[in-house]
Amino acid sequence: MECFEDKSEYQQIIEILKEIQSTVDEMTGKDDSIDKEKWMDNADMCALLGITKRTLQRYRQKGVLPYYMMRGKPYYKKDEVQECMKRYFKGKK
């Protein structure tokens, strides 16, 4: 702790690190205080659906896929996406 001017700088850094850890825990499902939803980001969705980022953006704009904005980035609940896909493919038969 000698490298900090005062304890308040150190405390600010600790608080920021705790917030980052909390966000990571929420997104990876490691935090027991939230529901056990599996969250997916754009890269996960593109890989799962075999589509480009631009196509995924179009799906969001058209309301095809449910998504949530967190800190300016879209995230998707895996179970909601799976349900959406079941409904979509059920209608295509």
N, C-alpha and C positions, 0 to 999 in steps of 0.2 A: 504494500500500500504506500510505500515511500515515494513512488513516482507521481502521485496525485498531489495537487496543491492543497486540497482539503478533503475531508470525508464526504462532502456533498457530491463532488464529482464522481467519486467511487460509487456512492449510492445510486446516482443516476445511471451509471453504466450497468450496475447490477439489476436495476429495475427494467432497463431496456432488454437485457439478456433474458430475464424472467418472462417478459412479454413475448419475445421471440420463441422461447421454449414452449410457452403455452400455445402459441399459434401452431407450431410444428406438431405438438401433441394432439391438438384438435384435428388437424388435417390428416394425421396418420392413424387416428383412432386410439391413441395411447392414453388419452385423458379420460379417466373414469367418470368425470363429472358431466360429460355430455353424452348424448345418445351414441350408440355404437354404429352410426352411419359411416359408410365408406365413401369418402370424397374423392373425386377425380378432377384433374385439371385438364387443360386443353390437349396436352400431349397424350395423356391417358385416353381421352375420348377419341382423338384422331386414330390412335393405334387400335382401339377397340372396334371402332366402326369402319376402319380402313378408308378414311376420308382426309382431305386436306384441311388446314386451319381455316382457309377461306370458306369452304363448304360448311364447316362447323359454325362459323360466324353467320352464314346465311340461315342455318337451322335455328340459331338463337334469335335472329331478327324476325323470322317467320313464326316463331313460337312453337316450333316442332319439338324442341327439347327443353325441359325445365332446367333452369340454372339459377345460381345465386352469386351475387357479386360480393367479394370479400377483398377489401383493400385494393379495389380497382381491377380485380381479376375475376373472370368467371370460373365457378366451380360447379360440379354436378354431383348429385347423390346417386350412387351406383344403383340402388334399388329403384329409384324413380326412372332412371334411364332404361333399366331392364324392363320395367312395366310399360314404358312408352314404346319400346321396341316390340314387345309382345302384341300390343294393340295395333301397331303399324303393320306388322307382318301378318297378323290375323286377318286384317282387312284386305290383304293382297292376294289371298288364296283364291 
